[in-house]
Amino acid sequence: MKTQRPMATEEEHRVVPFRPRNGPARRVTEGGSPPVQLHRREPPTPDLSRYEQPREAPDDFRHRILANIAAIAFTIALTAIGIWLAMSIADLRKTQDCILTGRRDCARIITETYTP
């Protein structure tokens, strides 16, 4: 279905000037456009030295790297265990669904091939 919109006339259109919240209010010239600012100075970056705290000892980078490696290994092991657990639960659910439908050949039979 086609949406029907009323036809807009020229008197209904209106341009609303945009004024930034943080910047100073600029006057609009008679032409309708704001004056051009060629060079705008950025405010100075605040000094963060007042938030620094004196350190008792320098950082031990070797300890930090070993701790990061241990954390990554733990995360990988936890992810692998989670994937294994999800696959085991899915396999058990398939077996349980098979048994609940009344079938008798639901157990997985593992065969070993013998090659002389």
ChimeraX attribute file (.defattr): number of C-alpha atoms within 10 A of each C-alpha:
attribute: neighborCount
match mode: 1-to-1
recipient: residues
	/A:1	3
	/A:2	4
	/A:3	5
	/A:4	6
	/A:5	6
	/A:6	6
	/A:7	7
	/A:8	8
	/A:9	7
	/A:10	7
	/A:11	6
	/A:12	7
	/A:13	8
	/A:14	7
	/A:15	6
	/A:16	6
	/A:17	10
	/A:18	9
	/A:19	11
	/A:20	9
	/A:21	7
	/A:22	6
	/A:23	7
	/A:24	8
	/A:25	10
	/A:26	12
	/A:27	11
	/A:28	11
	/A:29	9
	/A:30	7
	/A:31	7
	/A:32	10
	/A:33	10
	/A:34	13
	/A:35	11
	/A:36	7
	/A:37	6
	/A:38	6
	/A:39	6
	/A:40	6
	/A:41	6
	/A:42	6
	/A:43	6
	/A:44	6
	/A:45	6
	/A:46	6
	/A:47	7
	/A:48	7
	/A:49	7
	/A:50	6
	/A:51	7
	/A:52	7
	/A:53	7
	/A:54	6
	/A:55	7
	/A:56	6
	/A:57	6
	/A:58	6
	/A:59	9
	/A:60	8
	/A:61	9
	/A:62	9
	/A:63	10
	/A:64	11
	/A:65	11
	/A:66	11
	/A:67	12
	/A:68	12
	/A:69	12
	/A:70	12
	/A:71	12
	/A:72	12
	/A:73	12
	/A:74	12
	/A:75	12
	/A:76	12
	/A:77	12
	/A:78	12
	/A:79	12
	/A:80	12
	/A:81	12
	/A:82	12
	/A:83	12
	/A:84	12
	/A:85	12
	/A:86	12
	/A:87	12
	/A:88	12
	/A:89	12
	/A:90	12
	/A:91	12
	/A:92	12
	/A:93	12
	/A:94	13
	/A:95	15
	/A:96	13
	/A:97	13
	/A:98	15
	/A:99	14
	/A:100	10
	/A:101	8
	/A:102	9
	/A:103	10
	/A:104	9
	/A:105	10
	/A:106	13
	/A:107	11
	/A:108	7
	/A:109	7
	/A:110	6
	/A:111	6
	/A:112	6
	/A:113	6
	/A:114	5
	/A:115	4
	/A:116	3
